[in-house]
Amino acid sequence: MRQQLGAELLKIRSTRTSIGLLIGLVALALLFTVLTSTLSPRVQLLTAHDQLTLLSFGSIAGVFAALAGIMLFTSEYRFGTIRPTFLFNPSRERLMVTKVIAGALSGLVFGVIGEGLVFAIGLAILKFRGVPFVMTGSNTTELLVGAVVGTALWGAIGVGVGAVVPNQVAAVISLLAWGFVVENLVFGFLPKIGRFLPVHVADSMMGHIEPQLLPGNLGSVVLVGWCVLIAGIGVALLRRRDVN
């Protein structure tokens, strides 16, 4: 399993897609943080909630981590390397566990880079503008830990999505449509249901961004549950799916 995990991590590090996702994350995080923290009226940056909303944008790294996780399965189906992968590790369960761990570790890196950049640059611009930082130590810790851990779990979820939907384009479109459209509609019309869905569960892990979200500790448990559920569905489909 250690050798397989090393191989999966090597795939992530050495592919141009992963590098492109990391560059895209850095560019988007820099652009949003600089524009929002410099162009927002000072009065909209004074409360702890305002600053939490600004500095939590690093959670966008979850999208990039999930996309990287999707590539761990879909790229293998696309280029045919899934055959030697199955020959080397015929146990579908063990293969899924290995890829989920690799996806979570890569997500951890995405989370540290994304939230780290947003927090450091946002804090520096607030200080430059003379805006006092009013978030408490516990609020700050919850934000940073929640964003990084949530991103790592999104990397694992991406692996599960890639196993369920092996077509790369379909998997990416499904993920983006769910995260940006479907789940927001559900949360908007049925918040008591929507707050249990993965995007809003991940938001709850960073602090009190919206009053209708779950408590952070419960949110982390629910998000782990989503990882297990999607990975379980992926394993069941891998057992049934033939590889030509």
N, C-alpha and C positions, 0 to 999 in steps of 0.2 A: 504493500500500500504506500510505503514511503517513496518508492521509486515512481509509482504512478502519480503521486502528488507532486513530486519534483518535475515530472514531465508536463503535468497540467500547468504548473506555475511557469515553466519555460515557454509553453505555448502563449501564455498571456503576455509575458515580457517581450517575446521576440516578434510578435505580429504587428504589422503596421496599423491595423485597426485599433488595437489597444493604445498605441502611441497617439493615434489621431483622437481617440476619445479623451485621453488625458489632456492633450493640447486644447481641445474644445472646451473641456471643463475649466481649465485655467483661464482661457479667454473670456468665457461667459461669466465666470465668477468675478474677474477683474472689472469687466464692463459694467455689470449690474451694480456692484458695490461702489465703484467710483462715481457712477452717474447718480445713484440714489442718495448716497451720503453727501454729495456735493450740491445737488440740485434741490433736494427736499428743503422746505422752509425750516428754519431752526426750531420753531415751535412744535414741529412734528417729530422731533428727535429727543425730546426732553424726558419722557417717561420711560420706565423700565419696559413697558409693553412695546413702545415705539422702537426701542433699541433691540429688544428681542426679535421683533419682526424683521428689522434690518439685518441683524447679524445671523439670523437663521437661514439666510439664503444659501449658505453652504450645503444645505440638505439637497440642493439640486444635483449634488454628486451622486445621489442615489439613482438617478436616471442613467447616468453614465456607467455606474457600477452594474446596474441591471443589464444594460446593453452588452457590457463586457462578459457578464455571466451567460447571456444568451449565446454569444459567439462560441463558448466552450463546447456546446453541442452542435449548434447549427453549422458552424464552419466545418466540423468533421463530416457531417452529412453532405455538405456542399462539395467538398473536395475529395470525398471518398476515404478519408483517413479513419472513419469510424470502424471499418473492417479490421485493420490491424489493432485498433484500440480494443475491440471486443475479443480478438484472439489473445491479446496480452492479458486482458482482465475480463474473463467471460462472465463473472458475477455481476449482474446488473445493479444489485444493491450496493456492492462495494464500489463499483464505478461511480454511481450516483453520489455516494458519500464523499469520495475523493474529489469529484468535481465541485460539489457543494462547498467543501472546505476551501478549495482553491478559489472559488468565486467569492466566498466570504473574506478571504485574506486579501484578494485584489480589491474588494470593496472597502476594506479597512484602509488601504493605501489611498484610494479615491477620497474617502471621507476625511482623512487627515489633511490631505492637500486642499480639498475644496473648502471645508469649514475653517481650516487654518488660515488660508488666504483671506477669506471673507472676514473673519474675526479680526485678524491683524490689521488689514487695510482699513476696514470700517472703523476700528478703534482709533487708528492713527488719524483718520480724517475728522472724526468727532473731536479729538483733542486739538487738532489744528484749527477747527472752527470754534473752539472754546465751549463745546458742549460737554457738561460733566457726565461721566459714566456713572449711572445710578443703579445698574443691575447688581444684585447681591452676589456674594461668592457662591451660594448654593444655586442661584439662578444660572450663573455663568457655567458652573460645573455641569448642571443638567443639560444646558444647551450644547456644550462641547461634546460631552460623553454621548448624549442622545443622538446628535447628528452623526458622529463617527460610527457608533454601533448600529444605528439605523441604516446607514449606507452599506455597512458590511452585510447586514441581513438582506438588503436589496440585491447585493451581488449574488447571494445564495438563491434568492427568489428568481433571479434572471436565469440561473442554471436550470431550475425546475421548469420555467417557461420554455426554455430551449429544448428540453426533453419532451415536453408535451406537444410543442409545435416545432418540428424539425426544420421546416422551411424558414430560412433566415429572414426573408422579407416579411412573410406573414407574421413571424414571431415579433419582429421589431414594431410593425404596425399595430399589432394587437396590444403590445405593452404600452405604446404611446397613446393609443386611443383610450385604453382603460384609465391610464394615469391622468391624462389631461382632460378627458371628456366624460367618460362614463361615470367614474367615481365622483367627480365634482357634481354631476347632475344628481346622483343618488344622495350625496351629502346635502345638497341644496334643498331637495324635496323631502328627504327622509333622513334627517340628521341622526336619529337614534339608531338607524341601521348603518348609515354611511360612516359613522365614527369607528365602526369595527372593521372597515375595509382598509387594505394595507397602506395606502398613501396617507390617509388621515391618522392611522395608528402610528406611523412613523413620525408624523408631525407632533403627536402628543408626547413623544419621548423627549422632545426638546424643551418642553415647558408649556406655560399657559398661553399659547398663541391664540386659541379660540376657546370660549367657555364651554362649547358643546363637545369638545374632544374628551377622550378617556384620560384618566390619571396616567402619568408617565410610566409608573411601574407596571400597571395593568397593560398599557400599550405595548411594552416590550415583550410581555408574555404572549399577547395576541399576535404580534408580528412573528415571533418564533413559531407559533402555531401555523401561520400562513406558510412559512418556509417548509415545515414538515408536511403540510397538506399537499402543497404543489409538488414537492419532491416525491411524495408517495404516489401521486397520480402519474408523475413522470416515470417512476420505476415500473408501475403496472403497465404502462404503454410500451416501455422498452422491452418488457418480456414478450409482448404480443407482436412487436414490430419486426418484420424480417428485414435483413440487410442484403441487398443484391451485390 
